[in-house]
């Protein structure tokens, strides 16, 4: 017998209500991907118009830039997010929730695969500056930091709702996610290693993966259809 979920003041989203949102995210992701891959001038002009002044601020405010490097390279780094995912998967296995643990782990791994495949396919160059404040490698689109944080933290929130996080823990996690997901994207732009649309693409694809995972799971922790 599977363990019953803990008491919770939150309730998981019903998959049927997420279908329109998933469709919208899928359409937006495809449109942005096509425009970026095609090198649409309006996209490139927008990215440059945002990135140039932001980079100038990053050079001028070195203390803030150092703080953002710590957040980006350590706190919100994809490997930090993956370590959190491993902890959550082990917690699910300890509860006897093998199906959900595999579903969660598969989604996190799938997000990394999607990220690398899209990066390779698009092959977008990162911003180049004569006075860089940080460095990054491989292709730019989409932002792996933004995608990974969106997938892991989004799914953690779903699992907390599914398994019954108390209201205080839920609110704390919600605040952490609400700060971290936008924050990691903005730090990547500030540090000059991603264009704004790289980050937007990471958020869109990450959100889509989260919704598709929830829709595909389609069952509550006791194994009954939701």
KOLLO-671050 format. One record per atom (N, C-alpha, C): residue in three letters; x, y, z. Coordinates in steps of 0.05 Angstrom, whole numbers, padded with zeros to 5 digits, always signed. Atoms other than C-alpha are relative to their C-alpha. Layout:
! KOLLO-671050
AlaXYZ...
END
This chain:
! KOLLO-671050
Unk+00017-00024+00000Unk+00000+00000+00000Unk+00018+00025+00000Unk-00015-00025+00001Unk+00025+00069-00018Unk-00006+00018+00023Unk+00005-00018-00022Unk+00034+00119+00038Unk-00020+00022-00008Unk+00019-00022+00006Unk-00022+00170+00042Unk+00014+00026+00001Unk-00012-00026-00001Unk-00005+00242+00029Unk-00004+00013+00026Unk+00003-00015-00025Unk+00006+00288+00087Unk-00023+00019-00002Unk+00021-00020-00001Unk-00047+00337+00109Unk+00010+00025-00013Unk-00009-00024+00013Unk-00044+00400+00067Unk-00022+00020-00003Unk+00019-00021+00005Unk-00077+00466+00059Unk+00000+00008-00030Unk-00001-00005+00029Unk-00058+00465-00015Unk-00011-00024-00014Unk+00011+00022+00016Unk-00087+00423-00070Unk+00014+00001-00027Unk-00014+00000+00026Unk-00053+00400-00135Unk-00019+00010-00022Unk+00017-00009+00022Unk-00077+00431-00200Unk-00012-00023-00015Unk+00013+00021+00016Unk-00126+00390-00240Unk+00011+00001-00028Unk-00013+00000+00026Unk-00092+00368-00305Unk-00017+00013-00022Unk+00016-00011+00021Unk-00152+00388-00347Unk+00001+00030-00002Unk-00002-00029+00000Unk-00144+00460-00327Unk+00027+00010-00011Unk-00027-00008+00009Unk-00071+00460-00349Unk+00003-00002-00030Unk-00003+00005+00029Unk-00083+00439-00421Unk+00001+00026-00016Unk-00002-00025+00015Unk-00097+00510-00448Unk+00026+00014+00005Unk-00025-00013-00006Unk-00036+00537-00412Unk+00023-00014-00014Unk-00021+00015+00013Unk+00008+00481-00440Unk+00000+00006-00030Unk+00002-00006+00028Unk-00018+00495-00510Unk+00011+00028-00007Unk-00010-00027+00004Unk-00003+00569-00503Unk+00030+00001+00002Unk-00029+00001-00003Unk+00067+00556-00477Unk+00014-00014-00024Unk-00011+00014+00022Unk+00080+00507-00533Unk+00001+00017-00025Unk+00001-00018+00023Unk+00058+00557-00586Unk+00021+00022+00003Unk-00019-00022-00005Unk+00099+00613-00555Unk+00029-00010-00003Unk-00027+00012+00001Unk+00161+00567-00549Unk+00008-00004-00029Unk-00007+00006+00028Unk+00157+00546-00622Unk+00004+00026-00016Unk-00002-00025+00015Unk+00146+00617-00648Unk+00027+00014+00007Unk-00025-00013-00007Unk+00205+00645-00608Unk+00024-00016-00010Unk-00022+00017+00010Unk+00249+00586-00627Unk+00005+00006-00030Unk-00003-00004+00029Unk+00235+00597-00701Unk+00011+00028-00006Unk-00010-00027+00005Unk+00247+00672-00698Unk+00029+00003+00008Unk-00028-00002-00008Unk+00312+00665-00660Unk+00018-00016-00020Unk-00016+00016+00019Unk+00337+00609-00706Unk+00002+00013-00027Unk-00001-00014+00026Unk+00319+00651-00767Unk+00016+00026+00001Unk-00014-00025-00003Unk+00357+00710-00739Unk-00016+00025-00007Unk+00018-00023+00005Unk+00297+00757-00743Unk+00012+00026+00011Unk-00013-00025-00008Unk+00324+00828-00741Unk-00012+00013+00024Unk+00013-00013-00022Unk+00272+00853-00693Unk+00008-00012+00027Unk-00009+00014-00024Unk+00292+00800-00642Unk+00028+00008+00007Unk-00028-00007-00005Unk+00366+00816-00650Unk+00002+00029+00009Unk-00001-00028-00009Unk+00353+00891-00644Unk-00010+00003+00028Unk+00010-00001-00027Unk+00312+00881-00581Unk+00021-00010+00020Unk-00021+00011-00018Unk+00366+00837-00550Unk+00023+00020+00004Unk-00022-00019-00001Unk+00420+00887-00566Unk-00008+00025+00016Unk+00008-00025-00014Unk+00380+00947-00541Unk-00003-00004+00030Unk+00002+00006-00029Unk+00370+00913-00473Unk+00028-00006+00011Unk-00025+00010-00010Unk+00438+00880-00466Unk+00022+00021+00002Unk-00021-00020+00000Unk+00482+00940-00482Unk+00000+00017+00026Unk+00000-00016-00025Unk+00459+00986-00425Unk+00003-00018+00025Unk-00003+00017-00024Unk+00454+00927-00376Unk+00029-00008+00004Unk-00029+00007-00003Unk+00526+00907-00391Unk+00015+00024+00011Unk-00014-00024-00010Unk+00548+00979-00379Unk-00004+00003+00030Unk+00006-00001-00029Unk+00513+00978-00311Unk+00016-00021+00015Unk-00014+00022-00013Unk+00546+00911-00295Unk+00030+00007+00004Unk-00028-00008-00003Unk+00615+00940-00308Unk+00003+00022+00021Unk-00001-00023-00018Unk+00600+01003-00268Unk-00005-00008+00029Unk+00008+00009-00027Unk+00570+00966-00208Unk+00013-00027+00006Unk-00015+00025-00002Unk+00624+00914-00195Unk-00008-00016+00025Unk+00008+00014-00024Unk+00600+00897-00124Unk-00026-00016-00005Unk+00025+00014+00007Unk+00530+00880-00148Unk+00005-00023-00020Unk-00007+00021+00020Unk+00560+00841-00206Unk+00012-00024+00014Unk-00012+00023-00015Unk+00602+00799-00158Unk-00022-00016+00015Unk+00022+00013-00014Unk+00539+00784-00117Unk-00016-00017-00020Unk+00015+00015+00020Unk+00502+00763-00181Unk+00015-00024-00010Unk-00015+00023+00008Unk+00559+00718-00200Unk-00002-00023+00020Unk+00003+00021-00021Unk+00554+00681-00134Unk-00028-00013-00003Unk+00027+00011+00003Unk+00479+00673-00143Unk-00003-00017-00025Unk+00002+00014+00026Unk+00485+00652-00216Unk+00017-00025-00001Unk-00019+00022+00003Unk+00546+00607-00210Unk-00002-00021+00023Unk+00001+00018-00022Unk+00530+00574-00143Unk-00029-00006+00010Unk+00027+00004-00012Unk+00460+00585-00114Unk-00020-00010-00021Unk+00019+00007+00021Unk+00421+00581-00179Unk+00012-00016-00023Unk-00013+00016+00021Unk+00470+00540-00220Unk-00016-00025-00006Unk+00014+00025+00007Unk+00439+00482-00258Unk+00008-00024+00016Unk-00008+00024-00016Unk+00481+00432-00218Unk-00011+00002+00028Unk+00013-00003-00026Unk+00453+00461-00154Unk-00029-00009-00002Unk+00028+00008+00004Unk+00383+00452-00182Unk-00002-00030-00003Unk+00000+00029+00004Unk+00400+00381-00203Unk+00005-00015+00026Unk-00004+00013-00026Unk+00426+00365-00134Unk-00026+00001+00017Unk+00026-00001-00013Unk+00359+00389-00106Unk-00018-00021-00011Unk+00017+00020+00013Unk+00324+00344-00156Unk+00006-00028+00010Unk-00008+00026-00010Unk+00364+00284-00132Unk-00011-00004+00028Unk+00010+00002-00027Unk+00345+00298-00060Unk-00030-00005+00000Unk+00029+00004+00001Unk+00272+00303-00078Unk-00007-00028-00011Unk+00005+00027+00011Unk+00274+00239-00120Unk+00005-00021+00022Unk-00006+00019-00022Unk+00306+00202-00061Unk-00022+00001+00021Unk+00022-00003-00019Unk+00252+00229-00015Unk-00024-00015-00010Unk+00023+00014+00012Unk+00199+00202-00062Unk+00004-00030+00002Unk-00005+00029-00001Unk+00232+00134-00065Unk-00002-00010+00028Unk+00002+00008-00027Unk+00236+00131+00010Unk-00029-00002+00009Unk+00029+00002-00005Unk+00161+00143+00013Unk-00013-00023-00015Unk+00012+00022+00016Unk+00151+00085-00035Unk-00013+00009-00026Unk+00013-00012+00024Unk+00130+00131-00092Unk+00018-00003-00024Unk-00019+00005+00021Unk+00172+00098-00146Unk-00009+00013-00027Unk+00010-00011+00026Unk+00127+00119-00204Unk+00004+00030-00001Unk-00002-00029+00000Unk+00126+00192-00184Unk+00029+00008+00000Unk-00029-00006+00000Unk+00201+00191-00169Unk+00012-00002-00028Unk-00010+00003+00027Unk+00216+00164-00238Unk-00011+00021-00019Unk+00013-00021+00017Unk+00167+00213-00270Unk+00014+00027+00004Unk-00014-00025-00007Unk+00200+00271-00234Unk+00029+00000-00010Unk-00028+00002+00010Unk+00271+00248-00249Unk+00001+00001-00030Unk+00001+00000+00029Unk+00253+00235-00321Unk-00005+00028-00012Unk+00006-00027+00009Unk+00225+00305-00329Unk+00025+00018+00003Unk-00024-00016-00005Unk+00288+00336-00299Unk+00022-00007-00020Unk-00020+00008+00020Unk+00334+00295-00344Unk-00009+00008-00028Unk+00011-00008+00026Unk+00288+00308-00403Unk+00004+00030-00005Unk-00005-00029+00003Unk+00294+00383-00391Unk+00028+00006-00008Unk-00028-00003+00007Unk+00370+00378-00394Unk+00005-00009-00029Unk-00004+00010+00028Unk+00366+00338-00459Unk-00012+00020-00020Unk+00013-00019+00018Unk+00317+00386-00491Unk+00018+00025-00003Unk-00017-00023+00000Unk+00362+00444-00471Unk+00024-00003-00019Unk-00024+00005+00016Unk+00424+00413-00503Unk-00006-00004-00029Unk+00008+00005+00028Unk+00388+00391-00566Unk-00007+00027-00013Unk+00007-00026+00012Unk+00358+00460-00578Unk+00024+00018-00003Unk-00024-00016+00002Unk+00424+00495-00563Unk+00016-00009-00025Unk-00015+00009+00023Unk+00459+00451-00614Unk-00014+00006-00027Unk+00015-00005+00025Unk+00404+00459-00666Unk+00000+00029-00008Unk+00001-00029+00006Unk+00400+00535-00660Unk+00028+00011-00004Unk-00028-00009+00003Unk+00474+00547-00650Unk+00004+00030+00003Unk-00002-00029-00003Unk+00464+00619-00627Unk+00025+00008+00016Unk-00024-00009-00014Unk+00526+00657-00607Unk-00008+00017+00025Unk+00004-00017-00024Unk+00530+00688-00538Unk+00009+00028-00005Unk-00010-00027+00002Unk+00540+00762-00528Unk+00030+00001+00003Unk-00029-00003-00002Unk+00612+00785-00537Unk+00005+00030+00008Unk-00005-00026-00010Unk+00639+00844-00498Unk+00031+00005+00002Unk-00028-00006-00003Unk+00707+00879-00498Unk+00010-00001+00029Unk-00006+00000-00029Unk+00704+00881-00422Unk-00019-00018+00015Unk+00020+00019-00012Unk+00666+00818-00400Unk+00003-00001+00030Unk+00000+00003-00030Unk+00646+00809-00327Unk-00003-00029+00008Unk+00003+00029-00005Unk+00634+00734-00333Unk+00003-00014-00027Unk-00003+00016+00025Unk+00641+00678-00384Unk-00017-00024+00002Unk+00016+00024+00002Unk+00601+00619-00408Unk+00007-00013-00027Unk-00007+00015+00024Unk+00609+00566-00461Unk-00024-00013-00013Unk+00020+00013+00016Unk+00569+00530-00514Unk-00020+00020-00010Unk+00019-00018+00013Unk+00510+00559-00551Unk-00018+00015+00021Unk+00014-00018-00018Unk+00465+00613-00521Unk-00029-00007+00004Unk+00029+00004-00002Unk+00393+00593-00536Unk-00008-00029+00003Unk+00011-00017-00021Unk+00358+00575-00492Unk+00019+00000+00024Unk-00016+00000-00024Unk+00387+00593-00424Unk-00004-00025+00016Unk+00002+00024-00016Unk+00402+00529-00387Unk-00006+00006+00029Unk+00006-00008-00028Unk+00401+00565-00320Unk-00030+00005+00003Unk+00028-00006-00002Unk+00331+00592-00333Unk-00017-00024-00003Unk+00016+00024+00005Unk+00304+00527-00361Unk+00001-00019+00024Unk-00004+00019-00022Unk+00333+00483-00305Unk-00014+00009+00025Unk+00013-00010-00024Unk+00309+00528-00249Unk-00030-00002-00002Unk+00029+00001+00004Unk+00239+00532-00279Unk-00010-00029+00003Unk+00009+00028-00001Unk+00234+00456-00287Unk+00001-00011+00028Unk-00004+00013-00026Unk+00262+00435-00220Unk-00018+00014+00021Unk+00016-00014-00020Unk+00228+00489-00177Unk-00030-00002-00006Unk+00028+00004+00007Unk+00163+00484-00215Unk-00011-00027+00008Unk+00009+00027-00008Unk+00159+00409-00205Unk+00001-00004+00030Unk-00001+00002-00029Unk+00180+00415-00132Unk-00026+00012+00012Unk+00025-00012-00010Unk+00121+00462-00121Unk-00024-00019-00005Unk+00022+00019+00006Unk+00075+00412-00156Unk+00000-00023+00019Unk-00001+00023-00018Unk+00100+00355-00113Unk-00008+00008+00028Unk+00008-00009-00027Unk+00092+00396-00049Unk-00030+00002+00002Unk+00029-00002+00001Unk+00020+00410-00070Unk-00012-00028+00000Unk+00011+00027+00004Unk+00009+00337-00089Unk+00002-00016+00026Unk-00004+00016-00024Unk+00037+00308-00024Unk-00006+00014+00026Unk+00011-00012-00024Unk+00012+00358+00025Unk+00019+00017+00017Unk-00016-00017-00016Unk+00060+00412+00046Unk-00017+00018+00017Unk+00014-00019-00017Unk+00037+00454+00104Unk+00001+00028-00011Unk+00002-00026+00011Unk+00018+00525+00091Unk+00025+00017+00002Unk-00025-00016-00005Unk+00082+00556+00121Unk+00022-00009-00020Unk-00020+00011+00018Unk+00127+00509+00081Unk-00006+00007-00029Unk+00008-00005+00027Unk+00087+00519+00018Unk+00006+00030-00007Unk-00004-00028+00006Unk+00090+00595+00023Unk+00030+00006-00002Unk-00029-00004+00002Unk+00165+00593+00036Unk+00011-00010-00027Unk-00010+00011+00025Unk+00177+00548-00024Unk-00010+00017-00024Unk+00011-00016+00021Unk+00132+00592-00067Unk+00016+00026-00003Unk-00016-00024+00001Unk+00171+00654-00048Unk+00028-00006-00012Unk-00027+00007+00011Unk+00238+00619-00062Unk-00002-00004-00030Unk+00003+00004+00029Unk+00213+00597-00131Unk-00006+00026-00014Unk+00007-00025+00012Unk+00183+00665-00146Unk+00024+00019-00002Unk-00024-00016+00001Unk+00250+00698-00131Unk+00021-00013-00018Unk-00021+00014+00014Unk+00295+00645-00161Unk-00003-00002-00030Unk+00004+00004+00029Unk+00264+00633-00229Unk+00004+00026-00015Unk-00006-00025+00014Unk+00261+00706-00250Unk+00029+00009+00006Unk-00026-00010-00008Unk+00325+00721-00211Unk+00023-00012-00016Unk-00022+00013+00015Unk+00369+00670-00246Unk+00001+00010-00029Unk+00000-00010+00027Unk+00347+00694-00314Unk+00011+00028-00002Unk-00010-00028+00001Unk+00360+00767-00298Unk+00029+00002+00006Unk-00029-00001-00005Unk+00429+00752-00270Unk+00015-00009-00024Unk-00014+00009+00024Unk+00448+00716-00334Unk+00001+00023-00021Unk-00001-00024+00018Unk+00429+00779-00374Unk+00020+00020+00011Unk-00018-00019-00012Unk+00465+00824-00324Unk+00029-00007-00004Unk-00027+00009+00002Unk+00528+00782-00328Unk+00009-00001-00029Unk-00008-00002+00028Unk+00527+00789-00404Unk+00005-00026-00014Unk-00005+00026+00013Unk+00527+00715-00420Unk-00024-00011-00015Unk+00024+00008+00014Unk+00457+00711-00448Unk-00015+00024-00010Unk+00019-00020+00011Unk+00411+00752-00492Unk-00027-00002+00015Unk+00026+00002-00014Unk+00343+00769-00461Unk-00018-00022-00011Unk+00018+00021+00011Unk+00307+00722-00510Unk+00010-00028+00005Unk-00010+00026-00009Unk+00353+00665-00489Unk-00014-00008+00026Unk+00013+00004-00026Unk+00325+00673-00419Unk-00029-00005-00003Unk+00029+00004+00005Unk+00254+00680-00444Unk-00005-00028-00011Unk+00003+00027+00011Unk+00263+00616-00485Unk+00003-00021+00021Unk-00003+00019-00022Unk+00288+00580-00423Unk-00024-00002+00018Unk+00024-00001-00017Unk+00228+00602-00382Unk-00023-00014-00014Unk+00022+00011+00015Unk+00179+00583-00437Unk+00002-00031-00002Unk-00003+00029+00003Unk+00208+00514-00450Unk-00001-00014+00027Unk+00001+00012-00027Unk+00217+00501-00375Unk-00028-00002+00010Unk+00028+00001-00008Unk+00145+00519-00361Unk-00016-00021-00015Unk+00013+00020+00016Unk+00122+00475-00418Unk+00006-00028+00010Unk-00008+00026-00011Unk+00161+00416-00390Unk-00015-00006+00026Unk+00014+00004-00026Unk+00130+00426-00321Unk-00029-00007-00006Unk+00029+00006+00005Unk+00059+00428-00349Unk-00004-00027-00013Unk+00003+00026+00013Unk+00070+00368-00394Unk+00005-00023+00020Unk-00005+00020-00020Unk+00098+00329-00335Unk-00024-00004+00018Unk+00024+00002-00017Unk+00038+00345-00292Unk-00023-00013-00015Unk+00021+00012+00017Unk-00010+00328-00349Unk+00005-00030-00005Unk-00007+00028+00005Unk+00027+00263-00364Unk-00002-00018+00024Unk+00002+00016-00025Unk+00029+00241-00292Unk-00029-00009+00005Unk+00029+00006+00001Unk-00046+00246-00288Unk-00012-00016+00022Unk+00011+00015-00022Unk-00054+00210-00222Unk+00009+00012+00027Unk-00009-00010-00026Unk-00052+00228-00149Unk+00018-00021+00013Unk-00020+00018-00011Unk-00002+00194-00102Unk-00011-00027+00008Unk+00011+00026-00007Unk-00050+00138-00085Unk-00006-00017-00024Unk+00003+00017+00024Unk-00053+00115-00157Unk-00028+00001-00012Unk+00027-00003+00012Unk-00125+00137-00172Unk+00000+00022-00020Unk+00001-00022+00019Unk-00142+00179-00232Unk-00008+00026+00012Unk+00007-00026-00010Unk-00145+00253-00218Unk-00020+00014-00017
END
